[in-house]
Structure formats: structure tokens, C-alpha cells
């Protein structure tokens, strides 16, 4: 029987994210996600997440 442990990259990534980040879930009307994503990309953001995080930070100033 092979009991050798192997590195589980997915578990490592999930554990890291649980330790370092809080998760927020937002809901938008159907069809708005691609609109928001397109807008964020047109403004130079790498992701919707980056756009939302910066938008929240700007509103909290």
C-alpha cells in the first residue's frame, strides 16, 4: 500500500486564501456581470475583483 503524501496544490491555495482573505459575495442583476467585467477591463483592471476592491476603497475615503 502506498501511503506516500503528495502535495495538494488546490488544498494549499484554498487554505492560504482562507487565512489571508475575507470573502464577500455580491449579487447583480442577470446580464450585468459581462457589462461590469467589460467596463473594468476597459479601465485597465485585471479583474472584476480588482475593480470592486478599488471602488469600495474609493467610496470609503
mmCIF file as Biopython writes it, N, C-alpha, C and O atoms, coordinates in Angstrom:
data_model
#
loop_
_atom_site.group_PDB
_atom_site.id
_atom_site.type_symbol
_atom_site.label_atom_id
_atom_site.label_alt_id
_atom_site.label_comp_id
_atom_site.label_asym_id
_atom_site.label_entity_id
_atom_site.label_seq_id
_atom_site.pdbx_PDB_ins_code
_atom_site.Cartn_x
_atom_site.Cartn_y
_atom_site.Cartn_z
_atom_site.occupancy
_atom_site.B_iso_or_equiv
_atom_site.auth_seq_id
_atom_site.auth_asym_id
_atom_site.pdbx_PDB_model_num
ATOM 1   N N  . UNK A ? 1  ? 0.850   -1.187 0.000   1.0 0.0 1  A 1 
ATOM 2   C CA . UNK A ? 1  ? 0.000   0.000  0.000   1.0 0.0 1  A 1 
ATOM 3   C C  . UNK A ? 1  ? 0.892   1.246  0.000   1.0 0.0 1  A 1 
ATOM 4   O O  . UNK A ? 1  ? 1.837   1.334  0.784   1.0 0.0 1  A 1 
ATOM 5   N N  . UNK A ? 2  ? 0.597   2.185  -0.859  1.0 0.0 2  A 1 
ATOM 6   C CA . UNK A ? 2  ? 1.380   3.413  -0.965  1.0 0.0 2  A 1 
ATOM 7   C C  . UNK A ? 2  ? 0.772   4.481  -0.066  1.0 0.0 2  A 1 
ATOM 8   O O  . UNK A ? 2  ? -0.325  4.972  -0.333  1.0 0.0 2  A 1 
ATOM 9   N N  . UNK A ? 3  ? 1.481   4.838  0.995   1.0 0.0 3  A 1 
ATOM 10  C CA . UNK A ? 3  ? 0.986   5.857  1.924   1.0 0.0 3  A 1 
ATOM 11  C C  . UNK A ? 3  ? 1.756   7.157  1.790   1.0 0.0 3  A 1 
ATOM 12  O O  . UNK A ? 3  ? 1.671   8.029  2.654   1.0 0.0 3  A 1 
ATOM 13  N N  . UNK A ? 4  ? 2.516   7.288  0.696   1.0 0.0 4  A 1 
ATOM 14  C CA . UNK A ? 4  ? 3.310   8.498  0.466   1.0 0.0 4  A 1 
ATOM 15  C C  . UNK A ? 4  ? 2.398   9.702  0.263   1.0 0.0 4  A 1 
ATOM 16  O O  . UNK A ? 4  ? 1.455   9.654  -0.527  1.0 0.0 4  A 1 
ATOM 17  N N  . UNK A ? 5  ? 2.687   10.774 0.977   1.0 0.0 5  A 1 
ATOM 18  C CA . UNK A ? 5  ? 1.902   12.013 0.837   1.0 0.0 5  A 1 
ATOM 19  C C  . UNK A ? 5  ? 2.351   12.771 -0.388  1.0 0.0 5  A 1 
ATOM 20  O O  . UNK A ? 5  ? 3.546   12.844 -0.676  1.0 0.0 5  A 1 
ATOM 21  N N  . UNK A ? 6  ? 1.399   13.338 -1.114  1.0 0.0 6  A 1 
ATOM 22  C CA . UNK A ? 6  ? 1.733   14.184 -2.259  1.0 0.0 6  A 1 
ATOM 23  C C  . UNK A ? 6  ? 1.236   15.591 -1.971  1.0 0.0 6  A 1 
ATOM 24  O O  . UNK A ? 6  ? 0.322   15.795 -1.172  1.0 0.0 6  A 1 
ATOM 25  N N  . UNK A ? 7  ? 1.846   16.540 -2.626  1.0 0.0 7  A 1 
ATOM 26  C CA . UNK A ? 7  ? 1.480   17.944 -2.440  1.0 0.0 7  A 1 
ATOM 27  C C  . UNK A ? 7  ? 0.152   18.209 -3.144  1.0 0.0 7  A 1 
ATOM 28  O O  . UNK A ? 7  ? 0.004   17.919 -4.331  1.0 0.0 7  A 1 
ATOM 29  N N  . UNK A ? 8  ? -0.802  18.755 -2.416  1.0 0.0 8  A 1 
ATOM 30  C CA . UNK A ? 8  ? -2.118  19.082 -2.967  1.0 0.0 8  A 1 
ATOM 31  C C  . UNK A ? 8  ? -2.184  20.600 -3.167  1.0 0.0 8  A 1 
ATOM 32  O O  . UNK A ? 8  ? -2.469  21.346 -2.230  1.0 0.0 8  A 1 
ATOM 33  N N  . UNK A ? 9  ? -1.919  21.040 -4.386  1.0 0.0 9  A 1 
ATOM 34  C CA . UNK A ? 9  ? -1.859  22.472 -4.691  1.0 0.0 9  A 1 
ATOM 35  C C  . UNK A ? 9  ? -3.191  23.166 -4.449  1.0 0.0 9  A 1 
ATOM 36  O O  . UNK A ? 9  ? -3.216  24.297 -3.965  1.0 0.0 9  A 1 
ATOM 37  N N  . UNK A ? 10 ? -4.285  22.515 -4.775  1.0 0.0 10 A 1 
ATOM 38  C CA . UNK A ? 10 ? -5.610  23.118 -4.585  1.0 0.0 10 A 1 
ATOM 39  C C  . UNK A ? 10 ? -5.891  23.337 -3.106  1.0 0.0 10 A 1 
ATOM 40  O O  . UNK A ? 10 ? -6.372  24.402 -2.718  1.0 0.0 10 A 1 
ATOM 41  N N  . UNK A ? 11 ? -5.598  22.343 -2.279  1.0 0.0 11 A 1 
ATOM 42  C CA . UNK A ? 11 ? -5.812  22.494 -0.837  1.0 0.0 11 A 1 
ATOM 43  C C  . UNK A ? 11 ? -4.923  23.607 -0.288  1.0 0.0 11 A 1 
ATOM 44  O O  . UNK A ? 11 ? -5.369  24.412 0.531   1.0 0.0 11 A 1 
ATOM 45  N N  . UNK A ? 12 ? -3.674  23.655 -0.734  1.0 0.0 12 A 1 
ATOM 46  C CA . UNK A ? 12 ? -2.761  24.698 -0.284  1.0 0.0 12 A 1 
ATOM 47  C C  . UNK A ? 12 ? -3.305  26.081 -0.632  1.0 0.0 12 A 1 
ATOM 48  O O  . UNK A ? 12 ? -3.318  26.977 0.212   1.0 0.0 12 A 1 
ATOM 49  N N  . UNK A ? 13 ? -3.755  26.253 -1.879  1.0 0.0 13 A 1 
ATOM 50  C CA . UNK A ? 13 ? -4.296  27.539 -2.324  1.0 0.0 13 A 1 
ATOM 51  C C  . UNK A ? 13 ? -5.540  27.913 -1.515  1.0 0.0 13 A 1 
ATOM 52  O O  . UNK A ? 13 ? -5.675  29.057 -1.083  1.0 0.0 13 A 1 
ATOM 53  N N  . UNK A ? 14 ? -6.436  26.967 -1.311  1.0 0.0 14 A 1 
ATOM 54  C CA . UNK A ? 14 ? -7.660  27.246 -0.554  1.0 0.0 14 A 1 
ATOM 55  C C  . UNK A ? 14 ? -7.350  27.602 0.900   1.0 0.0 14 A 1 
ATOM 56  O O  . UNK A ? 14 ? -7.940  28.528 1.458   1.0 0.0 14 A 1 
ATOM 57  N N  . UNK A ? 15 ? -6.435  26.874 1.502   1.0 0.0 15 A 1 
ATOM 58  C CA . UNK A ? 15 ? -6.051  27.169 2.892   1.0 0.0 15 A 1 
ATOM 59  C C  . UNK A ? 15 ? -5.415  28.554 2.999   1.0 0.0 15 A 1 
ATOM 60  O O  . UNK A ? 15 ? -5.703  29.302 3.933   1.0 0.0 15 A 1 
ATOM 61  N N  . UNK A ? 16 ? -4.547  28.896 2.037   1.0 0.0 16 A 1 
ATOM 62  C CA . UNK A ? 16 ? -3.906  30.211 2.018   1.0 0.0 16 A 1 
ATOM 63  C C  . UNK A ? 16 ? -4.952  31.309 1.916   1.0 0.0 16 A 1 
ATOM 64  O O  . UNK A ? 16 ? -4.895  32.291 2.656   1.0 0.0 16 A 1 
ATOM 65  N N  . UNK A ? 17 ? -5.911  31.152 1.005   1.0 0.0 17 A 1 
ATOM 66  C CA . UNK A ? 17 ? -6.943  32.173 0.817   1.0 0.0 17 A 1 
ATOM 67  C C  . UNK A ? 17 ? -7.815  32.312 2.064   1.0 0.0 17 A 1 
ATOM 68  O O  . UNK A ? 17 ? -8.188  33.427 2.431   1.0 0.0 17 A 1 
ATOM 69  N N  . UNK A ? 18 ? -8.141  31.212 2.713   1.0 0.0 18 A 1 
ATOM 70  C CA . UNK A ? 18 ? -8.931  31.277 3.951   1.0 0.0 18 A 1 
ATOM 71  C C  . UNK A ? 18 ? -8.191  32.048 5.034   1.0 0.0 18 A 1 
ATOM 72  O O  . UNK A ? 18 ? -8.800  32.786 5.809   1.0 0.0 18 A 1 
ATOM 73  N N  . UNK A ? 19 ? -6.867  31.872 5.083   1.0 0.0 19 A 1 
ATOM 74  C CA . UNK A ? 19 ? -6.057  32.529 6.100   1.0 0.0 19 A 1 
ATOM 75  C C  . UNK A ? 19 ? -5.851  34.017 5.814   1.0 0.0 19 A 1 
ATOM 76  O O  . UNK A ? 19 ? -5.828  34.820 6.746   1.0 0.0 19 A 1 
ATOM 77  N N  . UNK A ? 20 ? -5.703  34.398 4.545   1.0 0.0 20 A 1 
ATOM 78  C CA . UNK A ? 20 ? -5.287  35.748 4.176   1.0 0.0 20 A 1 
ATOM 79  C C  . UNK A ? 20 ? -6.409  36.670 3.709   1.0 0.0 20 A 1 
ATOM 80  O O  . UNK A ? 20 ? -6.228  37.887 3.689   1.0 0.0 20 A 1 
ATOM 81  N N  . UNK A ? 21 ? -7.556  36.121 3.335   1.0 0.0 21 A 1 
ATOM 82  C CA . UNK A ? 21 ? -8.610  36.941 2.739   1.0 0.0 21 A 1 
ATOM 83  C C  . UNK A ? 21 ? -9.965  36.681 3.381   1.0 0.0 21 A 1 
ATOM 84  O O  . UNK A ? 21 ? -10.247 35.576 3.846   1.0 0.0 21 A 1 
ATOM 85  N N  . UNK A ? 22 ? -10.797 37.718 3.399   1.0 0.0 22 A 1 
ATOM 86  C CA . UNK A ? 22 ? -12.215 37.571 3.723   1.0 0.0 22 A 1 
ATOM 87  C C  . UNK A ? 22 ? -12.959 37.501 2.401   1.0 0.0 22 A 1 
ATOM 88  O O  . UNK A ? 22 ? -12.557 38.134 1.425   1.0 0.0 22 A 1 
ATOM 89  N N  . UNK A ? 23 ? -14.031 36.740 2.365   1.0 0.0 23 A 1 
ATOM 90  C CA . UNK A ? 23 ? -14.788 36.570 1.133   1.0 0.0 23 A 1 
ATOM 91  C C  . UNK A ? 23 ? -16.090 37.371 1.225   1.0 0.0 23 A 1 
ATOM 92  O O  . UNK A ? 23 ? -16.820 37.293 2.213   1.0 0.0 23 A 1 
ATOM 93  N N  . UNK A ? 24 ? -16.357 38.137 0.175   1.0 0.0 24 A 1 
ATOM 94  C CA . UNK A ? 24 ? -17.619 38.860 0.028   1.0 0.0 24 A 1 
ATOM 95  C C  . UNK A ? 24 ? -18.318 38.329 -1.216  1.0 0.0 24 A 1 
ATOM 96  O O  . UNK A ? 24 ? -17.687 38.152 -2.258  1.0 0.0 24 A 1 
ATOM 97  N N  . UNK A ? 25 ? -19.586 38.081 -1.113  1.0 0.0 25 A 1 
ATOM 98  C CA . UNK A ? 25 ? -20.354 37.632 -2.270  1.0 0.0 25 A 1 
ATOM 99  C C  . UNK A ? 25 ? -21.348 38.735 -2.601  1.0 0.0 25 A 1 
ATOM 100 O O  . UNK A ? 25 ? -22.094 39.187 -1.732  1.0 0.0 25 A 1 
ATOM 101 N N  . UNK A ? 26 ? -21.359 39.166 -3.855  1.0 0.0 26 A 1 
ATOM 102 C CA . UNK A ? 26 ? -22.313 40.189 -4.270  1.0 0.0 26 A 1 
ATOM 103 C C  . UNK A ? 26 ? -23.192 39.608 -5.374  1.0 0.0 26 A 1 
ATOM 104 O O  . UNK A ? 26 ? -22.767 38.736 -6.132  1.0 0.0 26 A 1 
ATOM 105 N N  . UNK A ? 27 ? -24.392 40.094 -5.447  1.0 0.0 27 A 1 
ATOM 106 C CA . UNK A ? 27 ? -25.321 39.688 -6.494  1.0 0.0 27 A 1 
ATOM 107 C C  . UNK A ? 27 ? -25.644 40.897 -7.348  1.0 0.0 27 A 1 
ATOM 108 O O  . UNK A ? 27 ? -25.896 41.986 -6.832  1.0 0.0 27 A 1 
ATOM 109 N N  . UNK A ? 28 ? -25.636 40.699 -8.650  1.0 0.0 28 A 1 
ATOM 110 C CA . UNK A ? 28 ? -26.000 41.755 -9.594  1.0 0.0 28 A 1 
ATOM 111 C C  . UNK A ? 28 ? -27.095 41.205 -10.499 1.0 0.0 28 A 1 
ATOM 112 O O  . UNK A ? 28 ? -27.216 39.991 -10.660 1.0 0.0 28 A 1 
ATOM 113 N N  . UNK A ? 29 ? -27.892 42.091 -11.091 1.0 0.0 29 A 1 
ATOM 114 C CA . UNK A ? 29 ? -28.942 41.611 -11.983 1.0 0.0 29 A 1 
ATOM 115 C C  . UNK A ? 29 ? -28.348 40.779 -13.128 1.0 0.0 29 A 1 
ATOM 116 O O  . UNK A ? 29 ? -27.239 41.032 -13.600 1.0 0.0 29 A 1 
ATOM 117 N N  . UNK A ? 30 ? -29.124 39.782 -13.552 1.0 0.0 30 A 1 
ATOM 118 C CA . UNK A ? 30 ? -28.706 38.895 -14.642 1.0 0.0 30 A 1 
ATOM 119 C C  . UNK A ? 30 ? -28.271 39.722 -15.843 1.0 0.0 30 A 1 
ATOM 120 O O  . UNK A ? 30 ? -28.965 40.655 -16.248 1.0 0.0 30 A 1 
ATOM 121 N N  . UNK A ? 31 ? -27.127 39.380 -16.406 1.0 0.0 31 A 1 
ATOM 122 C CA . UNK A ? 31 ? -26.617 40.075 -17.574 1.0 0.0 31 A 1 
ATOM 123 C C  . UNK A ? 31 ? -25.663 41.214 -17.264 1.0 0.0 31 A 1 
ATOM 124 O O  . UNK A ? 31 ? -25.023 41.742 -18.173 1.0 0.0 31 A 1 
ATOM 125 N N  . UNK A ? 32 ? -25.554 41.607 -15.992 1.0 0.0 32 A 1 
ATOM 126 C CA . UNK A ? 32 ? -24.687 42.731 -15.634 1.0 0.0 32 A 1 
ATOM 127 C C  . UNK A ? 32 ? -23.224 42.337 -15.457 1.0 0.0 32 A 1 
ATOM 128 O O  . UNK A ? 32 ? -22.337 43.179 -15.595 1.0 0.0 32 A 1 
ATOM 129 N N  . UNK A ? 33 ? -22.968 41.075 -15.154 1.0 0.0 33 A 1 
ATOM 130 C CA . UNK A ? 33 ? -21.587 40.657 -14.937 1.0 0.0 33 A 1 
ATOM 131 C C  . UNK A ? 33 ? -20.711 40.941 -16.155 1.0 0.0 33 A 1 
ATOM 132 O O  . UNK A ? 33 ? -19.638 41.523 -15.990 1.0 0.0 33 A 1 
ATOM 133 N N  . UNK A ? 34 ? -21.116 40.558 -17.379 1.0 0.0 34 A 1 
ATOM 134 C CA . UNK A ? 34 ? -20.243 40.868 -18.520 1.0 0.0 34 A 1 
ATOM 135 C C  . UNK A ? 34 ? -20.107 42.369 -18.777 1.0 0.0 34 A 1 
ATOM 136 O O  . UNK A ? 34 ? -19.070 42.819 -19.266 1.0 0.0 34 A 1 
ATOM 137 N N  . UNK A ? 35 ? -21.133 43.141 -18.455 1.0 0.0 35 A 1 
ATOM 138 C CA . UNK A ? 35 ? -21.070 44.595 -18.612 1.0 0.0 35 A 1 
ATOM 139 C C  . UNK A ? 35 ? -20.035 45.170 -17.643 1.0 0.0 35 A 1 
ATOM 140 O O  . UNK A ? 35 ? -19.208 45.997 -18.027 1.0 0.0 35 A 1 
ATOM 141 N N  . UNK A ? 36 ? -20.087 44.730 -16.394 1.0 0.0 36 A 1 
ATOM 142 C CA . UNK A ? 36 ? -19.154 45.201 -15.373 1.0 0.0 36 A 1 
ATOM 143 C C  . UNK A ? 36 ? -17.735 44.757 -15.722 1.0 0.0 36 A 1 
ATOM 144 O O  . UNK A ? 36 ? -16.789 45.538 -15.610 1.0 0.0 36 A 1 
ATOM 145 N N  . UNK A ? 37 ? -17.591 43.508 -16.143 1.0 0.0 37 A 1 
ATOM 146 C CA . UNK A ? 37 ? -16.273 42.992 -16.497 1.0 0.0 37 A 1 
ATOM 147 C C  . UNK A ? 37 ? -15.672 43.763 -17.668 1.0 0.0 37 A 1 
ATOM 148 O O  . UNK A ? 37 ? -14.486 44.092 -17.653 1.0 0.0 37 A 1 
ATOM 149 N N  . UNK A ? 38 ? -16.475 44.048 -18.669 1.0 0.0 38 A 1 
ATOM 150 C CA . UNK A ? 38 ? -16.010 44.803 -19.833 1.0 0.0 38 A 1 
ATOM 151 C C  . UNK A ? 38 ? -15.582 46.215 -19.432 1.0 0.0 38 A 1 
ATOM 152 O O  . UNK A ? 38 ? -14.550 46.708 -19.888 1.0 0.0 38 A 1 
ATOM 153 N N  . UNK A ? 39 ? -16.376 46.860 -18.582 1.0 0.0 39 A 1 
ATOM 154 C CA . UNK A ? 39 ? -16.051 48.198 -18.110 1.0 0.0 39 A 1 
ATOM 155 C C  . UNK A ? 39 ? -14.732 48.183 -17.338 1.0 0.0 39 A 1 
ATOM 156 O O  . UNK A ? 39 ? -13.863 49.024 -17.564 1.0 0.0 39 A 1 
ATOM 157 N N  . UNK A ? 40 ? -14.592 47.216 -16.422 1.0 0.0 40 A 1 
ATOM 158 C CA . UNK A ? 40 ? -13.371 47.126 -15.608 1.0 0.0 40 A 1 
ATOM 159 C C  . UNK A ? 40 ? -12.148 46.923 -16.504 1.0 0.0 40 A 1 
ATOM 160 O O  . UNK A ? 40 ? -11.119 47.568 -16.303 1.0 0.0 40 A 1 
ATOM 161 N N  . UNK A ? 41 ? -12.255 46.039 -17.481 1.0 0.0 41 A 1 
ATOM 162 C CA . UNK A ? 41 ? -11.132 45.786 -18.399 1.0 0.0 41 A 1 
ATOM 163 C C  . UNK A ? 41 ? -10.804 47.039 -19.200 1.0 0.0 41 A 1 
ATOM 164 O O  . UNK A ? 41 ? -9.632  47.333 -19.438 1.0 0.0 41 A 1 
ATOM 165 N N  . UNK A ? 42 ? -11.836 47.785 -19.621 1.0 0.0 42 A 1 
ATOM 166 C CA . UNK A ? 42 ? -11.597 48.996 -20.411 1.0 0.0 42 A 1 
ATOM 167 C C  . UNK A ? 42 ? -10.889 50.070 -19.600 1.0 0.0 42 A 1 
ATOM 168 O O  . UNK A ? 42 ? -10.241 50.949 -20.169 1.0 0.0 42 A 1 
ATOM 169 N N  . UNK A ? 43 ? -11.004 50.009 -18.284 1.0 0.0 43 A 1 
ATOM 170 C CA . UNK A ? 43 ? -10.336 50.962 -17.396 1.0 0.0 43 A 1 
ATOM 171 C C  . UNK A ? 43 ? -8.981  50.455 -16.917 1.0 0.0 43 A 1 
ATOM 172 O O  . UNK A ? 43 ? -8.319  51.109 -16.111 1.0 0.0 43 A 1 
ATOM 173 N N  . UNK A ? 44 ? -8.566  49.286 -17.415 1.0 0.0 44 A 1 
ATOM 174 C CA . UNK A ? 44 ? -7.242  48.770 -17.102 1.0 0.0 44 A 1 
ATOM 175 C C  . UNK A ? 44 ? -7.154  47.823 -15.920 1.0 0.0 44 A 1 
ATOM 176 O O  . UNK A ? 44 ? -6.053  47.460 -15.508 1.0 0.0 44 A 1 
ATOM 177 N N  . UNK A ? 45 ? -8.282  47.416 -15.366 1.0 0.0 45 A 1 
ATOM 178 C CA . UNK A ? 45 ? -8.260  46.472 -14.248 1.0 0.0 45 A 1 
ATOM 179 C C  . UNK A ? 45 ? -8.042  45.067 -14.773 1.0 0.0 45 A 1 
ATOM 180 O O  . UNK A ? 45 ? -8.520  44.719 -15.853 1.0 0.0 45 A 1 
ATOM 181 N N  . UNK A ? 46 ? -7.315  44.256 -14.007 1.0 0.0 46 A 1 
ATOM 182 C CA . UNK A ? 46 ? -7.048  42.881 -14.418 1.0 0.0 46 A 1 
ATOM 183 C C  . UNK A ? 46 ? -8.255  41.980 -14.172 1.0 0.0 46 A 1 
ATOM 184 O O  . UNK A ? 46 ? -8.388  40.935 -14.808 1.0 0.0 46 A 1 
ATOM 185 N N  . UNK A ? 47 ? -9.137  42.381 -13.251 1.0 0.0 47 A 1 
ATOM 186 C CA . UNK A ? 47 ? -10.260 41.529 -12.890 1.0 0.0 47 A 1 
ATOM 187 C C  . UNK A ? 47 ? -11.404 42.363 -12.324 1.0 0.0 47 A 1 
ATOM 188 O O  . UNK A ? 47 ? -11.226 43.530 -11.974 1.0 0.0 47 A 1 
ATOM 189 N N  . UNK A ? 48 ? -12.571 41.748 -12.241 1.0 0.0 48 A 1 
ATOM 190 C CA . UNK A ? 48 ? -13.708 42.390 -11.582 1.0 0.0 48 A 1 
ATOM 191 C C  . UNK A ? 48 ? -13.360 42.620 -10.115 1.0 0.0 48 A 1 
ATOM 192 O O  . UNK A ? 48 ? -13.695 43.661 -9.549  1.0 0.0 48 A 1 
ATOM 193 N N  . UNK A ? 49 ? -12.691 41.652 -9.502  1.0 0.0 49 A 1 
ATOM 194 C CA . UNK A ? 49 ? -12.324 41.776 -8.096  1.0 0.0 49 A 1 
ATOM 195 C C  . UNK A ? 49 ? -11.480 43.018 -7.848  1.0 0.0 49 A 1 
ATOM 196 O O  . UNK A ? 49 ? -11.744 43.772 -6.912  1.0 0.0 49 A 1 
ATOM 197 N N  . UNK A ? 50 ? -10.476 43.232 -8.674  1.0 0.0 50 A 1 
ATOM 198 C CA . UNK A ? 50 ? -9.609  44.405 -8.514  1.0 0.0 50 A 1 
ATOM 199 C C  . UNK A ? 50 ? -10.422 45.688 -8.640  1.0 0.0 50 A 1 
ATOM 200 O O  . UNK A ? 50 ? -10.217 46.638 -7.885  1.0 0.0 50 A 1 
ATOM 201 N N  . UNK A ? 51 ? -11.336 45.710 -9.588  1.0 0.0 51 A 1 
ATOM 202 C CA . UNK A ? 51 ? -12.202 46.869 -9.787  1.0 0.0 51 A 1 
ATOM 203 C C  . UNK A ? 51 ? -13.083 47.112 -8.561  1.0 0.0 51 A 1 
ATOM 204 O O  . UNK A ? 51 ? -13.182 48.242 -8.082  1.0 0.0 51 A 1 
ATOM 205 N N  . UNK A ? 52 ? -13.712 46.073 -8.061  1.0 0.0 52 A 1 
ATOM 206 C CA . UNK A ? 52 ? -14.622 46.202 -6.916  1.0 0.0 52 A 1 
ATOM 207 C C  . UNK A ? 52 ? -13.857 46.623 -5.662  1.0 0.0 52 A 1 
ATOM 208 O O  . UNK A ? 52 ? -14.320 47.489 -4.920  1.0 0.0 52 A 1 
ATOM 209 N N  . UNK A ? 53 ? -12.700 46.025 -5.422  1.0 0.0 53 A 1 
ATOM 210 C CA . UNK A ? 53 ? -11.910 46.378 -4.236  1.0 0.0 53 A 1 
ATOM 211 C C  . UNK A ? 53 ? -11.532 47.854 -4.276  1.0 0.0 53 A 1 
ATOM 212 O O  . UNK A ? 53 ? -11.644 48.551 -3.268  1.0 0.0 53 A 1 
ATOM 213 N N  . UNK A ? 54 ? -11.083 48.336 -5.441  1.0 0.0 54 A 1 
ATOM 214 C CA . UNK A ? 54 ? -10.714 49.752 -5.547  1.0 0.0 54 A 1 
ATOM 215 C C  . UNK A ? 54 ? -11.937 50.661 -5.426  1.0 0.0 54 A 1 
ATOM 216 O O  . UNK A ? 54 ? -11.859 51.723 -4.807  1.0 0.0 54 A 1 
ATOM 217 N N  . UNK A ? 55 ? -13.060 50.256 -6.009  1.0 0.0 55 A 1 
ATOM 218 C CA . UNK A ? 55 ? -14.280 51.061 -5.909  1.0 0.0 55 A 1 
ATOM 219 C C  . UNK A ? 55 ? -14.729 51.191 -4.452  1.0 0.0 55 A 1 
ATOM 220 O O  . UNK A ? 55 ? -15.146 52.267 -4.023  1.0 0.0 55 A 1 
ATOM 221 N N  . UNK A ? 56 ? -14.644 50.112 -3.704  1.0 0.0 56 A 1 
ATOM 222 C CA . UNK A ? 56 ? -15.011 50.145 -2.276  1.0 0.0 56 A 1 
ATOM 223 C C  . UNK A ? 56 ? -14.061 51.068 -1.518  1.0 0.0 56 A 1 
ATOM 224 O O  . UNK A ? 56 ? -14.495 51.893 -0.715  1.0 0.0 56 A 1 
ATOM 225 N N  . UNK A ? 57 ? -12.761 50.921 -1.780  1.0 0.0 57 A 1 
ATOM 226 C CA . UNK A ? 57 ? -11.769 51.765 -1.093  1.0 0.0 57 A 1 
ATOM 227 C C  . UNK A ? 57 ? -12.017 53.235 -1.396  1.0 0.0 57 A 1 
ATOM 228 O O  . UNK A ? 57 ? -11.922 54.068 -0.494  1.0 0.0 57 A 1 
ATOM 229 N N  . UNK A ? 58 ? -12.335 53.577 -2.652  1.0 0.0 58 A 1 
ATOM 230 C CA . UNK A ? 58 ? -12.622 54.975 -3.023  1.0 0.0 58 A 1 
ATOM 231 C C  . UNK A ? 58 ? -13.854 55.495 -2.294  1.0 0.0 58 A 1 
ATOM 232 O O  . UNK A ? 58 ? -13.855 56.631 -1.820  1.0 0.0 58 A 1 
ATOM 233 N N  . UNK A ? 59 ? -14.897 54.686 -2.200  1.0 0.0 59 A 1 
ATOM 234 C CA . UNK A ? 59 ? -16.123 55.117 -1.514  1.0 0.0 59 A 1 
ATOM 235 C C  . UNK A ? 59 ? -15.907 55.297 -0.016  1.0 0.0 59 A 1 
ATOM 236 O O  . UNK A ? 59 ? -16.591 56.097 0.622   1.0 0.0 59 A 1 
ATOM 237 N N  . UNK A ? 60 ? -14.954 54.553 0.543   1.0 0.0 60 A 1 
ATOM 238 C CA . UNK A ? 60 ? -14.733 54.611 1.985   1.0 0.0 60 A 1 
ATOM 239 C C  . UNK A ? 60 ? -13.807 55.757 2.388   1.0 0.0 60 A 1 
ATOM 240 O O  . UNK A ? 60 ? -13.601 55.981 3.580   1.0 0.0 60 A 1 
ATOM 241 N N  . UNK A ? 61 ? -13.249 56.483 1.430   1.0 0.0 61 A 1 
ATOM 242 C CA . UNK A ? 61 ? -12.366 57.614 1.752   1.0 0.0 61 A 1 
ATOM 243 C C  . UNK A ? 61 ? -13.160 58.758 2.344   1.0 0.0 61 A 1 
ATOM 244 O O  . UNK A ? 61 ? -12.591 59.797 2.677   1.0 0.0 61 A 1 
#
